[in-house]
């Protein structure tokens, strides 16, 4: 007889660890940490968890480069498994994409969206990996890849207003990072490289990375890994028709900040960085606390706010 019940538990934080590549599950209130899946290859980067669908989706940047941090080869993957780490599948295989980064899930429509950094694109597919569709191209791979101003990294969905937000981080510590917005679908007659609905929302940022939206308050949150004033930080700005207003730096001191996940019911934000630290920011007090230290660097985060015991 199964020991699993439908009794609700507190939320869990799902963490992508770079070295060794793994997905971890953390109870941020009790400190309980579990390995979900450990036999991964490449560099995992963006993660989403579908609780009702009992599925974890993540991006894989491909093989670790021998020099610096460029990933020039089309060996990125989109992968998934169940909440126990079983049923591991590759949804988008080697050769189709270059360097997939942050990932977002539109569960209602069965779609995954992500940014392809060296591929200079925003791409979507169905949750079974079919219908792979570029919806934005900022350059042609591989000839334009060296231009880091074209590199797309973070992504957030506003399905109610039918918008996509994304970051183009620019060169490391360059102070040329930007956040853009466009429609959720291609305008009639447009191609991914000829869209006319792109709006620059904010620029001259140190090096913006991942994005999340608090839909209730209308705020966009992002991490920044740039080692410049205002960098290594968590940021927030109000979303308006004209752009992003009232930009605030909410926390600093990250060691190349990457992932973030919102728990707005409890007024807290989880953060990861390349030191492997998992931190929580209490929005009301401003206190930033480390709640776990991974054995290797950490990238993407996803928070499942409540789950049944039989989900893990």
PLY file of the C-alpha trace (Angstrom):
ply
format ascii 1.0
element vertex 312
property float x
property float y
property float z
element edge 311
property int vertex1
property int vertex2
end_header
0.00 0.00 0.00
1.31 3.47 -0.88
2.44 5.72 1.97
1.61 8.82 -0.11
-1.47 10.83 0.84
-3.19 13.92 -0.53
-2.46 15.93 2.61
-1.18 19.37 1.53
2.39 20.26 2.41
4.23 23.54 2.32
5.81 24.69 -0.91
9.05 23.38 -2.33
11.79 25.11 -4.25
13.25 23.28 -7.25
16.91 24.11 -7.93
19.17 23.50 -10.91
22.69 22.73 -9.74
25.51 23.06 -12.27
28.20 20.80 -10.80
27.47 17.98 -10.55
24.43 18.62 -12.80
21.31 17.84 -10.79
17.82 18.95 -9.84
17.30 19.43 -6.11
14.09 19.96 -4.14
14.25 22.15 -1.04
11.68 22.87 1.65
12.66 26.52 2.25
11.00 26.63 5.66
12.30 23.38 7.16
15.56 23.05 5.25
14.77 19.55 3.99
16.75 18.93 0.77
16.28 16.04 -1.66
17.88 15.05 -4.94
15.25 14.68 -7.64
17.54 13.61 -10.49
21.34 13.46 -10.61
22.36 11.66 -13.81
22.31 14.81 -15.92
24.80 15.98 -18.54
25.66 19.43 -19.83
24.74 22.66 -18.03
21.13 22.94 -16.79
19.90 26.53 -16.75
16.13 27.23 -16.74
13.43 25.27 -14.92
9.64 25.13 -14.63
7.49 22.77 -12.54
3.94 21.78 -13.45
2.51 20.53 -10.13
-0.85 19.26 -11.39
0.91 17.72 -14.40
3.61 16.28 -12.10
6.31 17.26 -14.56
9.59 19.17 -14.31
10.86 20.88 -17.47
14.33 22.33 -17.87
16.77 23.71 -20.41
20.25 22.32 -20.97
22.83 24.69 -22.44
24.88 21.82 -23.85
28.49 20.82 -23.26
30.57 23.02 -21.00
33.01 25.08 -23.10
36.74 24.60 -22.73
37.39 28.36 -22.81
35.39 31.19 -21.21
31.60 30.94 -21.13
30.59 30.91 -24.80
28.44 28.01 -26.02
28.82 28.19 -29.81
27.49 24.74 -30.74
23.90 23.71 -31.48
23.85 21.07 -28.75
21.29 22.55 -26.36
18.35 20.47 -25.12
14.89 20.82 -23.61
14.29 17.99 -21.10
11.67 16.79 -18.66
11.02 14.22 -15.95
8.32 13.54 -13.38
8.44 14.87 -9.82
10.30 11.76 -8.68
13.05 12.15 -11.29
11.71 9.24 -13.33
10.48 9.24 -16.94
13.41 11.41 -18.04
12.89 12.50 -21.66
14.56 14.80 -24.17
11.84 16.94 -25.76
14.05 19.01 -28.09
17.22 17.22 -29.13
20.72 18.24 -30.19
20.89 20.24 -33.42
17.61 22.12 -33.12
18.70 24.91 -30.73
21.96 26.41 -29.52
22.00 27.63 -25.89
18.57 27.57 -24.21
18.45 29.69 -21.08
15.49 30.74 -18.88
12.33 28.71 -19.46
8.66 29.59 -18.93
5.57 27.37 -18.99
2.13 28.31 -20.29
0.37 25.31 -18.76
-3.10 26.40 -19.86
-2.08 26.23 -23.51
0.49 23.44 -23.20
3.44 25.58 -24.35
7.06 26.10 -23.30
8.93 29.33 -24.08
12.65 30.02 -23.69
15.48 32.29 -24.76
18.34 30.88 -26.85
21.41 32.94 -25.96
24.02 32.16 -28.65
21.16 31.23 -30.99
19.88 34.83 -30.51
16.24 33.86 -30.40
13.04 33.44 -28.41
11.52 30.04 -29.14
8.48 28.03 -28.10
7.25 24.47 -28.49
4.45 22.30 -27.18
5.08 20.46 -23.90
5.72 17.26 -25.85
8.51 19.00 -27.81
6.54 19.32 -31.04
5.89 22.46 -33.08
9.28 24.03 -32.40
8.72 27.67 -33.43
11.07 30.69 -33.32
9.06 33.81 -32.50
11.98 36.26 -32.38
15.42 36.29 -33.97
17.90 39.03 -33.10
20.66 37.64 -35.33
21.73 34.80 -37.58
23.58 31.84 -36.07
26.52 31.38 -36.16
27.80 34.49 -37.93
26.20 37.03 -35.55
26.82 35.07 -32.34
29.96 37.02 -31.30
27.80 40.16 -30.93
26.69 39.74 -27.32
24.25 42.63 -27.56
22.06 40.20 -29.51
22.09 37.50 -26.80
18.65 36.71 -25.34
18.69 35.28 -21.80
15.75 35.84 -19.44
12.06 35.54 -20.33
8.70 36.17 -18.65
5.14 35.69 -19.92
2.13 37.93 -19.43
-0.56 35.77 -21.02
-3.39 38.02 -19.84
-2.06 41.01 -21.78
-0.41 38.75 -24.38
3.12 40.04 -23.88
6.56 38.48 -23.63
9.39 40.20 -21.76
13.01 39.22 -22.29
16.54 40.35 -21.49
19.47 40.91 -23.80
22.31 40.98 -21.31
25.09 42.46 -23.43
28.78 41.80 -22.75
29.83 40.65 -19.25
29.87 43.61 -16.85
29.19 45.82 -19.84
26.47 48.15 -18.57
24.61 47.64 -21.86
21.93 45.20 -20.75
18.37 45.75 -21.92
14.82 44.53 -21.23
12.33 44.32 -24.10
8.64 43.54 -24.63
6.76 42.14 -27.64
3.49 40.41 -28.40
2.96 36.79 -27.44
2.51 35.87 -31.10
3.99 37.12 -34.35
2.16 40.07 -35.93
0.37 39.22 -39.13
2.81 38.91 -42.00
5.89 39.29 -39.80
8.82 36.92 -39.50
10.86 36.34 -36.32
13.57 38.72 -37.60
11.18 41.41 -38.91
8.87 42.02 -35.96
7.54 45.57 -35.70
6.05 45.25 -32.18
9.30 45.22 -30.16
9.51 47.84 -27.42
12.64 48.67 -25.44
11.52 48.89 -21.80
14.79 49.63 -19.98
18.44 49.88 -20.97
21.97 50.58 -19.68
21.68 47.81 -17.08
24.84 46.06 -15.80
23.95 42.52 -17.04
20.28 41.51 -16.57
19.53 37.79 -16.47
16.30 36.07 -15.35
12.83 37.62 -15.18
9.59 36.99 -13.28
6.31 38.94 -13.12
4.12 39.64 -10.11
0.88 39.85 -12.06
-1.18 41.14 -9.12
0.91 44.25 -8.50
2.13 44.66 -12.08
5.84 44.51 -11.24
8.66 42.92 -13.20
11.51 41.41 -11.16
14.94 40.48 -12.48
18.38 39.35 -11.39
21.56 41.05 -12.58
24.96 39.35 -12.54
27.01 42.34 -13.64
29.93 43.37 -11.44
29.08 47.07 -11.72
27.21 49.55 -9.50
23.66 48.24 -9.32
24.75 44.76 -10.38
24.88 41.41 -8.54
21.39 42.29 -7.49
17.65 41.72 -7.41
15.63 44.44 -9.15
12.03 45.50 -9.53
10.17 47.99 -11.72
6.54 48.88 -12.39
5.19 47.74 -15.75
3.49 50.53 -17.71
2.42 51.00 -21.30
5.40 53.29 -21.89
8.05 51.11 -20.28
9.39 50.13 -16.85
9.13 52.83 -14.19
10.32 53.26 -10.60
13.30 50.92 -10.97
14.42 49.72 -7.53
17.41 47.63 -6.49
15.95 45.45 -3.73
19.03 43.45 -2.75
22.74 43.38 -3.57
25.63 41.11 -2.67
24.78 38.23 -4.99
27.72 36.39 -6.51
26.61 36.51 -10.15
22.87 36.28 -9.61
20.93 33.99 -11.93
17.62 32.42 -10.89
14.65 33.85 -9.05
11.25 32.55 -7.99
8.39 34.53 -6.44
6.25 33.58 -3.45
4.12 36.69 -3.24
1.57 35.17 -0.84
4.32 35.12 1.78
6.02 38.28 0.44
9.34 36.62 -0.32
11.62 36.01 -3.29
14.08 33.17 -3.75
17.40 33.78 -5.50
20.30 31.68 -6.76
23.78 32.56 -7.94
26.90 30.96 -9.34
28.39 30.51 -5.86
25.66 27.93 -5.25
23.95 30.00 -2.57
20.16 29.81 -2.38
18.82 32.93 -0.68
15.45 34.34 0.30
14.60 38.03 0.42
11.80 39.06 2.79
10.15 41.92 0.95
8.73 43.61 4.04
11.95 43.66 6.09
14.49 43.64 3.28
16.41 40.85 5.01
18.40 38.61 2.67
19.15 35.18 4.12
21.03 32.16 2.77
18.87 29.05 3.23
20.98 26.46 1.39
24.43 26.08 -0.10
24.69 23.86 -3.16
27.87 21.90 -3.82
28.19 23.64 -7.18
26.83 26.79 -8.79
23.06 27.19 -9.05
21.10 28.52 -12.01
17.33 28.23 -12.45
14.74 28.17 -9.67
11.05 27.27 -9.61
8.71 27.44 -6.61
5.75 25.12 -6.25
3.80 26.84 -3.52
1.78 23.86 -2.31
1.84 20.22 -3.13
0.43 16.94 -1.96
2.73 14.39 -0.38
2.19 12.08 -3.31
3.69 14.69 -5.64
7.21 13.92 -4.45
0 1
1 2
2 3
3 4
4 5
5 6
6 7
7 8
8 9
9 10
10 11
11 12
12 13
13 14
14 15
15 16
16 17
17 18
18 19
19 20
20 21
21 22
22 23
23 24
24 25
25 26
26 27
27 28
28 29
29 30
30 31
31 32
32 33
33 34
34 35
35 36
36 37
37 38
38 39
39 40
40 41
41 42
42 43
43 44
44 45
45 46
46 47
47 48
48 49
49 50
50 51
51 52
52 53
53 54
54 55
55 56
56 57
57 58
58 59
59 60
60 61
61 62
62 63
63 64
64 65
65 66
66 67
67 68
68 69
69 70
70 71
71 72
72 73
73 74
74 75
75 76
76 77
77 78
78 79
79 80
80 81
81 82
82 83
83 84
84 85
85 86
86 87
87 88
88 89
89 90
90 91
91 92
92 93
93 94
94 95
95 96
96 97
97 98
98 99
99 100
100 101
101 102
102 103
103 104
104 105
105 106
106 107
107 108
108 109
109 110
110 111
111 112
112 113
113 114
114 115
115 116
116 117
117 118
118 119
119 120
120 121
121 122
122 123
123 124
124 125
125 126
126 127
127 128
128 129
129 130
130 131
131 132
132 133
133 134
134 135
135 136
136 137
137 138
138 139
139 140
140 141
141 142
142 143
143 144
144 145
145 146
146 147
147 148
148 149
149 150
150 151
151 152
152 153
153 154
154 155
155 156
156 157
157 158
158 159
159 160
160 161
161 162
162 163
163 164
164 165
165 166
166 167
167 168
168 169
169 170
170 171
171 172
172 173
173 174
174 175
175 176
176 177
177 178
178 179
179 180
180 181
181 182
182 183
183 184
184 185
185 186
186 187
187 188
188 189
189 190
190 191
191 192
192 193
193 194
194 195
195 196
196 197
197 198
198 199
199 200
200 201
201 202
202 203
203 204
204 205
205 206
206 207
207 208
208 209
209 210
210 211
211 212
212 213
213 214
214 215
215 216
216 217
217 218
218 219
219 220
220 221
221 222
222 223
223 224
224 225
225 226
226 227
227 228
228 229
229 230
230 231
231 232
232 233
233 234
234 235
235 236
236 237
237 238
238 239
239 240
240 241
241 242
242 243
243 244
244 245
245 246
246 247
247 248
248 249
249 250
250 251
251 252
252 253
253 254
254 255
255 256
256 257
257 258
258 259
259 260
260 261
261 262
262 263
263 264
264 265
265 266
266 267
267 268
268 269
269 270
270 271
271 272
272 273
273 274
274 275
275 276
276 277
277 278
278 279
279 280
280 281
281 282
282 283
283 284
284 285
285 286
286 287
287 288
288 289
289 290
290 291
291 292
292 293
293 294
294 295
295 296
296 297
297 298
298 299
299 300
300 301
301 302
302 303
303 304
304 305
305 306
306 307
307 308
308 309
309 310
310 311
